[in-house]
Amino acid sequence: MPMTAVDIERLIKEKFPDAAIELKDLAGDNDHWAAHVVSDAFKGKSRVQQHQMVYDALGGRMGGVLHALQLTTGIPKSDA
């Protein structure tokens, strides 16, 4: 069963309560998502580390329940 935006956002927010999250269903099937996640937790981390942190928050659902995720991350602009 595919993951809804609500489920994805809930999992990310559990790990990063301050996160601003934008989700877009790329194929209209709840199975191919684009996500932009902004959090202070990413300060001082490389892009790869930031993405690993988000994948960790999804708890191993990537490639299974969540088939595809086009991910971008960043820190809040006021902190950049």
FITIVEX-72791 format. One record per residue: residue number from 1; residue in one letter; x, y, z of N, C-alpha, C, CB in turn. Coordinates in pm, whole numbers, plus 50000, padded with zeros to 5 digits. Glycine has a CB too. Example, Ala and Ser with C-alpha at 12.3 -4.5 7.8 and 13.67 -1.06 7.14 Angstrom:
+-----+------+-------+-------+-------+-------+-------+-------+-------+-------+-------+-------+-------+-------+
| seq | type |   n_X |   n_Y |   n_Z |  ca_X |  ca_Y |  ca_Z |   c_X |   c_Y |   c_Z |  cb_X |  cb_Y |  cb_Z |
+-----+------+-------+-------+-------+-------+-------+-------+-------+-------+-------+-------+-------+-------+
|   1 |    A | 51319 | 49431 | 50780 | 51230 | 49550 | 50780 | 51320 | 49670 | 50780 | 51131 | 49553 | 50905 |
|   2 |    S | 51285 | 49775 | 50708 | 51367 | 49894 | 50714 | 51290 | 50003 | 50787 | 51408 | 49940 | 50572 |
+-----+------+-------+-------+-------+-------+-------+-------+-------+-------+-------+-------+-------+-------+
***
This chain:
+-----+------+-------+-------+-------+-------+-------+-------+-------+-------+-------+-------+-------+-------+
| seq | type |   n_X |   n_Y |   n_Z |  ca_X |  ca_Y |  ca_Z |   c_X |   c_Y |   c_Z |  cb_X |  cb_Y |  cb_Z |
+-----+------+-------+-------+-------+-------+-------+-------+-------+-------+-------+-------+-------+-------+
|   1 |    M | 50085 | 49881 | 50000 | 50000 | 50000 | 50000 | 50089 | 50125 | 50000 | 49904 | 50000 | 50123 |
|   2 |    P | 50066 | 50218 | 49908 | 50146 | 50340 | 49899 | 50132 | 50427 | 50024 | 50104 | 50421 | 49776 |
|   3 |    M | 50222 | 50524 | 50038 | 50220 | 50617 | 50151 | 50155 | 50748 | 50111 | 50362 | 50642 | 50204 |
|   4 |    T | 50072 | 50800 | 50197 | 50010 | 50930 | 50173 | 50103 | 51041 | 50219 | 49874 | 50940 | 50245 |
|   5 |    A | 50074 | 51162 | 50174 | 50150 | 51279 | 50216 | 50144 | 51296 | 50367 | 50098 | 51406 | 50145 |
|   6 |    V | 50028 | 51270 | 50425 | 50011 | 51282 | 50571 | 50107 | 51188 | 50644 | 49865 | 51251 | 50611 |
|   7 |    D | 50118 | 51064 | 50594 | 50208 | 50966 | 50657 | 50354 | 51009 | 50645 | 50187 | 50828 | 50593 |
|   8 |    I | 50394 | 51054 | 50528 | 50533 | 51096 | 50506 | 50565 | 51215 | 50595 | 50556 | 51132 | 50357 |
|   9 |    E | 50477 | 51313 | 50597 | 50500 | 51433 | 50678 | 50505 | 51398 | 50826 | 50390 | 51537 | 50651 |
|  10 |    R | 50419 | 51310 | 50871 | 50417 | 51270 | 51013 | 50551 | 51209 | 51053 | 50302 | 51170 | 51040 |
|  11 |    L | 50604 | 51118 | 50971 | 50730 | 51052 | 51003 | 50846 | 51152 | 51007 | 50759 | 50943 | 50899 |
|  12 |    I | 50849 | 51243 | 50913 | 50956 | 51343 | 50909 | 50944 | 51437 | 51029 | 50952 | 51423 | 50777 |
|  13 |    K | 50823 | 51481 | 51060 | 50801 | 51572 | 51172 | 50834 | 51507 | 51306 | 50656 | 51621 | 51173 |
|  14 |    E | 50816 | 51376 | 51318 | 50852 | 51307 | 51442 | 51002 | 51321 | 51469 | 50812 | 51158 | 51435 |
|  15 |    K | 51082 | 51317 | 51364 | 51227 | 51327 | 51377 | 51273 | 51473 | 51378 | 51296 | 51252 | 51263 |
|  16 |    F | 51205 | 51558 | 51301 | 51242 | 51699 | 51287 | 51119 | 51787 | 51309 | 51304 | 51726 | 51145 |
|  17 |    P | 51083 | 51811 | 51437 | 50959 | 51887 | 51466 | 50954 | 52026 | 51404 | 50943 | 51901 | 51614 |
|  18 |    D | 51071 | 52087 | 51380 | 51075 | 52222 | 51323 | 51067 | 52224 | 51171 | 51200 | 52292 | 51367 |
|  19 |    A | 51064 | 52107 | 51110 | 51075 | 52098 | 50964 | 50960 | 52165 | 50891 | 51083 | 51954 | 50923 |
|  20 |    A | 50997 | 52236 | 50784 | 50900 | 52284 | 50686 | 50908 | 52184 | 50571 | 50930 | 52436 | 50637 |
|  21 |    I | 50795 | 52125 | 50536 | 50793 | 52017 | 50439 | 50696 | 52050 | 50326 | 50754 | 51883 | 50506 |
|  22 |    E | 50746 | 52038 | 50203 | 50661 | 52051 | 50085 | 50663 | 51917 | 50014 | 50709 | 52168 | 49990 |
|  23 |    L | 50545 | 51862 | 49990 | 50534 | 51733 | 49922 | 50453 | 51747 | 49794 | 50470 | 51627 | 50015 |
|  24 |    K | 50495 | 51675 | 49692 | 50421 | 51674 | 49565 | 50414 | 51531 | 49516 | 50490 | 51767 | 49457 |
|  25 |    D | 50293 | 51485 | 49487 | 50272 | 51351 | 49431 | 50301 | 51358 | 49282 | 50125 | 51298 | 49459 |
|  26 |    L | 50414 | 51304 | 49241 | 50461 | 51320 | 49102 | 50379 | 51243 | 49000 | 50604 | 51277 | 49092 |
|  27 |    A | 50319 | 51131 | 49040 | 50247 | 51048 | 48944 | 50099 | 51032 | 48978 | 50312 | 50911 | 48936 |
|  28 |    G | 50055 | 51094 | 49088 | 49915 | 51082 | 49129 | 49880 | 50946 | 49185 | 49826 | 51112 | 49013 |
|  29 |    D | 49983 | 50873 | 49232 | 49959 | 50737 | 49279 | 50003 | 50713 | 49424 | 50031 | 50640 | 49190 |
|  30 |    N | 50040 | 50820 | 49497 | 50091 | 50808 | 49633 | 50212 | 50716 | 49642 | 49982 | 50758 | 49726 |
|  31 |    D | 50285 | 50701 | 49533 | 50397 | 50608 | 49529 | 50525 | 50674 | 49478 | 50363 | 50489 | 49441 |
|  32 |    H | 50512 | 50791 | 49415 | 50626 | 50864 | 49360 | 50615 | 51009 | 49408 | 50630 | 50856 | 49202 |
|  33 |    W | 50701 | 51045 | 49502 | 50690 | 51174 | 49567 | 50812 | 51262 | 49543 | 50671 | 51156 | 49715 |
|  34 |    A | 50790 | 51392 | 49546 | 50898 | 51490 | 49556 | 50879 | 51557 | 49692 | 50895 | 51596 | 49436 |
|  35 |    A | 50988 | 51571 | 49766 | 50981 | 51634 | 49898 | 51093 | 51736 | 49911 | 50990 | 51528 | 50011 |
|  36 |    H | 51058 | 51850 | 49967 | 51156 | 51952 | 50003 | 51144 | 51969 | 50154 | 51134 | 52089 | 49924 |
|  37 |    V | 51251 | 51942 | 50226 | 51251 | 51946 | 50372 | 51354 | 52047 | 50419 | 51279 | 51805 | 50432 |
|  38 |    V | 51309 | 52143 | 50501 | 51397 | 52245 | 50556 | 51394 | 52232 | 50708 | 51353 | 52390 | 50510 |
|  39 |    S | 51513 | 52222 | 50769 | 51520 | 52206 | 50914 | 51652 | 52259 | 50968 | 51502 | 52059 | 50954 |
|  40 |    D | 51648 | 52315 | 51088 | 51770 | 52357 | 51157 | 51861 | 52238 | 51185 | 51736 | 52428 | 51287 |
|  41 |    A | 51805 | 52119 | 51194 | 51884 | 51998 | 51223 | 51988 | 51970 | 51115 | 51791 | 51878 | 51238 |
|  42 |    F | 51971 | 52030 | 50998 | 52063 | 52006 | 50888 | 52186 | 52097 | 50890 | 51990 | 52024 | 50757 |
|  43 |    K | 52191 | 52191 | 50984 | 52305 | 52283 | 50992 | 52434 | 52206 | 51006 | 52288 | 52380 | 51111 |
|  44 |    G | 52534 | 52244 | 50926 | 52665 | 52184 | 50935 | 52676 | 52046 | 50871 | 52705 | 52175 | 51076 |
|  45 |    K | 52568 | 51997 | 50811 | 52567 | 51865 | 50748 | 52578 | 51880 | 50597 | 52438 | 51787 | 50786 |
|  46 |    S | 52643 | 51783 | 50534 | 52649 | 51782 | 50388 | 52511 | 51744 | 50333 | 52759 | 51684 | 50336 |
|  47 |    R | 52489 | 51766 | 50205 | 52361 | 51726 | 50142 | 52337 | 51576 | 50160 | 52361 | 51763 | 49992 |
|  48 |    V | 52442 | 51498 | 50142 | 52429 | 51352 | 50158 | 52385 | 51319 | 50301 | 52563 | 51280 | 50124 |
|  49 |    Q | 52447 | 51381 | 50399 | 52409 | 51357 | 50538 | 52266 | 51401 | 50564 | 52504 | 51430 | 50632 |
|  50 |    Q | 52225 | 51514 | 50507 | 52088 | 51562 | 50525 | 51989 | 51460 | 50468 | 52068 | 51699 | 50455 |
|  51 |    H | 52018 | 51408 | 50350 | 51929 | 51311 | 50287 | 51925 | 51182 | 50369 | 51973 | 51282 | 50143 |
|  52 |    Q | 52040 | 51140 | 50420 | 52043 | 51020 | 50504 | 51958 | 51038 | 50628 | 52187 | 50986 | 50543 |
|  53 |    M | 51958 | 51158 | 50683 | 51878 | 51187 | 50802 | 51729 | 51174 | 50771 | 51909 | 51328 | 50855 |
|  54 |    V | 51688 | 51223 | 50655 | 51546 | 51212 | 50616 | 51510 | 51066 | 50591 | 51517 | 51298 | 50490 |
|  55 |    Y | 51596 | 50993 | 50519 | 51569 | 50851 | 50494 | 51558 | 50775 | 50626 | 51679 | 50790 | 50405 |
|  56 |    D | 51644 | 50809 | 50722 | 51637 | 50746 | 50854 | 51502 | 50774 | 50921 | 51752 | 50797 | 50944 |
|  57 |    A | 51455 | 50898 | 50905 | 51325 | 50935 | 50963 | 51211 | 50853 | 50902 | 51298 | 51084 | 50943 |
|  58 |    L | 51228 | 50811 | 50778 | 51125 | 50731 | 50710 | 51129 | 50584 | 50751 | 51140 | 50743 | 50559 |
|  59 |    G | 51225 | 50550 | 50834 | 51228 | 50419 | 50897 | 51233 | 50299 | 50805 | 51112 | 50406 | 50982 |
|  60 |    G | 51313 | 50305 | 50701 | 51329 | 50189 | 50613 | 51215 | 50167 | 50514 | 51344 | 50068 | 50696 |
|  61 |    R | 51129 | 50266 | 50499 | 51015 | 50251 | 50406 | 51053 | 50279 | 50261 | 50902 | 50343 | 50448 |
|  62 |    M | 51170 | 50343 | 50240 | 51214 | 50372 | 50103 | 51237 | 50242 | 50026 | 51344 | 50457 | 50104 |
|  63 |    G | 51187 | 50240 | 49904 | 51204 | 50123 | 49820 | 51101 | 50015 | 49846 | 51340 | 50066 | 49839 |
|  64 |    G | 51022 | 50032 | 49950 | 50916 | 49936 | 49983 | 50782 | 50005 | 49973 | 50937 | 49876 | 50123 |
|  65 |    V | 50731 | 50044 | 50090 | 50603 | 50116 | 50095 | 50613 | 50248 | 50019 | 50562 | 50142 | 50241 |
|  66 |    L | 50727 | 50313 | 50030 | 50752 | 50438 | 49959 | 50846 | 50406 | 49844 | 50812 | 50549 | 50053 |
|  67 |    H | 50790 | 50398 | 49725 | 50866 | 50350 | 49609 | 50974 | 50448 | 49565 | 50772 | 50324 | 49494 |
|  68 |    A | 50940 | 50577 | 49553 | 51036 | 50674 | 49501 | 51018 | 50809 | 49571 | 51019 | 50691 | 49348 |
|  69 |    L | 51130 | 50871 | 49603 | 51128 | 51001 | 49667 | 51236 | 51089 | 49606 | 51146 | 50989 | 49820 |
|  70 |    Q | 51194 | 51194 | 49537 | 51285 | 51295 | 49484 | 51303 | 51396 | 49597 | 51229 | 51363 | 49350 |
|  71 |    L | 51420 | 51398 | 49659 | 51440 | 51472 | 49782 | 51534 | 51590 | 49765 | 51494 | 51381 | 49888 |
|  72 |    T | 51494 | 51704 | 49819 | 51583 | 51819 | 49834 | 51572 | 51863 | 49980 | 51545 | 51938 | 49734 |
|  73 |    T | 51683 | 51913 | 50034 | 51685 | 51955 | 50174 | 51757 | 52088 | 50186 | 51753 | 51848 | 50263 |
|  74 |    G | 51738 | 52151 | 50300 | 51808 | 52276 | 50326 | 51786 | 52323 | 50467 | 51762 | 52382 | 50229 |
|  75 |    I | 51853 | 52432 | 50501 | 51834 | 52495 | 50632 | 51751 | 52622 | 50611 | 51971 | 52528 | 50701 |
|  76 |    P | 51685 | 52670 | 50716 | 51606 | 52792 | 50701 | 51691 | 52908 | 50650 | 51540 | 52830 | 50833 |
|  77 |    K | 51636 | 52990 | 50562 | 51710 | 53099 | 50499 | 51772 | 53195 | 50601 | 51619 | 53177 | 50405 |
|  78 |    S | 51702 | 53220 | 50710 | 51754 | 53311 | 50811 | 51880 | 53257 | 50877 | 51650 | 53339 | 50916 |
|  79 |    D | 51905 | 53124 | 50864 | 52021 | 53061 | 50924 | 52130 | 53033 | 50823 | 51980 | 52933 | 50991 |
|  80 |    A | 52103 | 53060 | 50696 | 52199 | 53024 | 50590 | 52323 | 53109 | 50595 | 52135 | 53038 | 50454 |
+-----+------+-------+-------+-------+-------+-------+-------+-------+-------+-------+-------+-------+-------+
***
